[in-house]
């Protein structure tokens, strides 16, 4: 293993992270999201325009386009980052928390008739995840597809947060819940979260499948999250009657 190996700190992650070239999200663009939505008969007026997404990216990365960029991953970005990276580390974000507050009626994991629920990153008591380093030369291209994936709508805001690793604390880009957005529901009770996850379904599948997939990946990657474990137990109990 060389010092240039992206997995030099955690070789066991190599088999658990999808290569960029195999990812659906490689070179992702807002037009693809609109095409998918229309194919499934879903409204797409909630999706930001390319100009809005690019303006948001330019503002967030002002003065940072010519340097290496760390990105914090707390969900599917961990095993499917879809970006070229030169280093990956396990990390802990002390001021953030993974919370099930992303209310979905747009069709992916829920509809108006069967709303679903997914995870978002919010302010909180700490979150385990991964951070990926994007080399300065790749930042302009790789953040384009990242923004078109994470900033399709108003649910997330790009922010820089501190992430602790075994090799030092880094400042990393994260996409945090925007509580001004209508689909961020920070006031949901646990029983409401359980019901939405147990019953929500869209064209990508059910919210329960999303949760179970998340939990399975966390187990493989040795990511600890007591709330995910609790939700899995309670959703299974709800579904079994």
C-alpha positions in Angstrom: 0.0 0.0 0.0 1.5 3.3 -1.1 1.1 6.8 0.5 -1.0 7.7 -2.6 -3.5 5.0 -1.9 -6.9 6.7 -1.1 -7.6 3.8 1.3 -4.2 3.9 3.1 -5.8 4.7 6.5 -8.7 2.2 6.2 -7.9 -0.5 3.7 -11.1 -2.4 4.7 -13.2 0.3 3.2 -12.0 -0.4 -0.3 -14.4 -3.2 -0.9 -17.3 -1.3 0.6 -17.1 1.9 -1.5 -18.5 1.9 -5.0 -16.0 3.1 -7.7 -16.9 6.4 -9.3 -17.2 4.8 -12.8 -19.8 2.4 -11.5 -22.0 5.0 -9.8 -25.4 6.2 -11.2 -24.4 9.6 -9.7 -21.2 10.1 -11.6 -21.5 13.2 -13.7 -25.1 13.6 -12.4 -27.0 16.6 -13.7 -30.3 18.2 -12.8 -31.7 17.3 -16.2 -31.5 13.6 -15.3 -33.6 14.2 -12.2 -36.2 16.0 -14.2 -36.3 13.3 -16.7 -36.8 10.6 -14.0 -39.5 12.6 -12.3 -41.5 13.1 -15.5 -41.0 9.4 -16.4 -42.8 8.5 -13.2 -45.5 11.2 -13.5 -44.1 13.3 -10.7 -44.1 17.1 -10.3 -40.6 18.6 -10.9 -41.3 22.2 -10.1 -39.6 21.8 -6.7 -36.3 21.1 -8.5 -33.9 24.0 -8.7 -32.7 25.2 -12.1 -29.1 24.6 -13.3 -28.4 28.3 -12.9 -29.6 28.3 -9.3 -27.6 25.2 -8.4 -24.4 26.6 -10.0 -24.9 30.0 -8.3 -25.2 28.2 -5.0 -22.0 26.2 -5.7 -20.1 29.3 -6.7 -21.1 31.1 -3.5 -20.3 28.2 -1.2 -16.9 27.4 -2.7 -15.8 31.0 -3.2 -12.1 31.1 -2.6 -11.9 27.3 -2.3 -11.8 26.2 -5.9 -8.0 26.1 -6.0 -7.4 23.9 -2.9 -8.1 20.4 -1.7 -11.7 19.9 -0.4 -12.9 17.6 2.3 -16.5 16.3 2.0 -18.4 14.8 5.0 -20.6 11.8 4.2 -23.3 10.6 6.6 -25.5 8.5 4.4 -25.3 7.0 0.9 -22.4 9.3 0.0 -20.3 7.0 2.3 -20.6 3.9 0.1 -21.5 5.7 -3.2 -19.6 9.1 -3.2 -19.5 9.2 -7.0 -16.5 11.6 -6.9 -12.7 11.2 -7.5 -11.0 11.3 -4.1 -7.4 11.0 -3.0 -8.1 10.1 0.6 -10.8 8.7 2.9 -10.9 8.8 6.6 -13.4 7.8 9.3 -14.7 11.0 11.0 -16.9 12.3 13.8 -18.7 15.6 13.4 -19.3 16.8 17.0 -21.8 19.5 16.1 -24.0 17.5 13.7 -26.5 14.7 14.0 -28.1 12.3 11.6 -31.9 12.8 11.9 -34.9 11.3 10.1 -36.6 14.6 9.2 -36.6 14.6 5.4 -40.3 14.3 4.5 -40.8 12.8 1.0 -43.9 13.4 -1.1 -41.9 14.0 -4.3 -42.0 10.4 -5.4 -38.7 8.8 -4.5 -39.5 7.1 -1.2 -43.0 8.6 -0.7 -46.0 10.3 -2.3 -48.8 12.5 -1.2 -50.9 9.4 -0.5 -48.0 7.5 1.1 -45.5 10.0 2.4 -42.1 8.7 3.3 -39.2 9.7 5.5 -35.4 9.8 5.0 -32.3 11.0 6.9 -30.8 14.4 6.8 -27.8 16.0 8.6 -28.8 18.5 11.3 -27.3 20.4 14.2 -26.9 18.0 17.1 -24.8 15.9 19.4 -22.4 14.2 17.0 -22.4 12.1 13.9 -20.1 9.3 12.8 -19.3 9.1 9.0 -16.6 9.4 6.5 -14.7 12.3 4.9 -13.3 12.3 1.4 -10.6 14.5 0.1 -11.0 15.8 -3.4 -7.8 17.1 -4.9 -7.7 20.7 -5.9 -7.4 19.9 -9.6 -10.6 17.9 -9.4 -12.7 20.3 -7.3 -14.3 22.3 -10.1 -15.5 19.2 -12.0 -16.3 16.8 -9.0 -18.3 19.4 -7.0 -20.5 20.0 -10.0 -22.1 16.6 -10.0 -22.1 16.6 -6.2 -24.1 19.8 -6.1 -26.6 18.5 -8.7 -27.1 15.5 -6.5 -27.4 17.2 -3.1 -28.9 20.6 -4.0 -31.7 19.5 -6.3 -34.2 21.2 -4.0 -34.2 23.5 -0.9 -33.9 20.7 1.7 -30.1 21.1 2.2 -27.7 24.0 2.6 -23.9 23.7 2.0 -21.9 24.5 5.1 -18.4 23.8 6.4 -18.2 21.9 9.6 -15.4 20.5 11.8 -14.8 16.8 11.6 -12.5 14.9 14.0 -10.4 12.0 12.6 -7.5 9.9 13.9 -5.2 12.0 11.8 -6.4 15.5 12.9 -9.4 17.7 12.7 -10.5 18.9 9.2 -12.9 21.4 7.9 -15.3 19.6 5.6 -18.2 20.5 3.3 -21.5 19.1 4.5 -25.1 19.5 3.3 -27.2 20.4 6.4 -31.0 20.4 6.8 -32.6 23.6 5.8 -35.4 24.1 8.3 -37.0 26.8 6.1 -37.8 24.1 3.5 -41.2 22.6 3.6 -39.9 19.0 3.4 -37.7 19.3 6.5 -39.8 18.3 9.5 -37.8 18.7 12.6 -40.8 18.4 14.9 -41.8 14.8 14.1 -42.3 12.6 17.1 -40.6 9.1 17.1 -43.9 7.3 16.6 -44.6 9.6 13.6 -41.2 8.8 12.1 -41.9 5.1 12.6 -45.2 5.2 10.8 -43.9 7.3 7.9 -40.9 4.9 7.4 -43.1 1.8 7.7 -45.7 3.0 5.1 -43.9 5.4 2.8 -43.4 4.2 -0.8 -42.3 5.8 -4.1 -40.7 4.9 -7.4 -37.4 4.1 -5.8 -39.0 1.8 -3.3 -40.2 2.0 0.3 -38.9 4.2 3.1 -38.5 1.0 5.1 -36.2 -0.4 2.4 -34.2 2.8 2.6 -33.8 2.5 6.4 -32.9 -1.2 6.2 -30.3 -0.5 3.5 -28.8 2.3 5.6 -28.6 0.0 8.6 -27.0 -2.8 6.6 -24.3 -0.5 5.2 -23.7 0.9 8.7 -23.1 -2.6 10.0 -20.7 -3.4 7.2 -18.8 -0.1 7.6 -18.9 -0.2 11.4 -20.7 3.1 11.7 -22.5 3.5 15.0 -25.9 5.2 15.2 -28.2 4.2 18.0 -31.2 6.0 16.5 -31.0 4.0 13.3 -30.9 0.8 15.3 -33.9 1.9 17.3 -35.9 2.9 14.2 -35.2 -0.5 12.5 -36.5 -2.3 15.6 -39.6 -0.1 15.9 -40.4 -0.1 12.2 -40.2 -3.9 12.0 -42.5 -4.1 15.0 -45.0 -1.6 13.5 -45.0 -3.5 10.2 -45.6 -6.9 11.9 -48.7 -5.5 13.5 
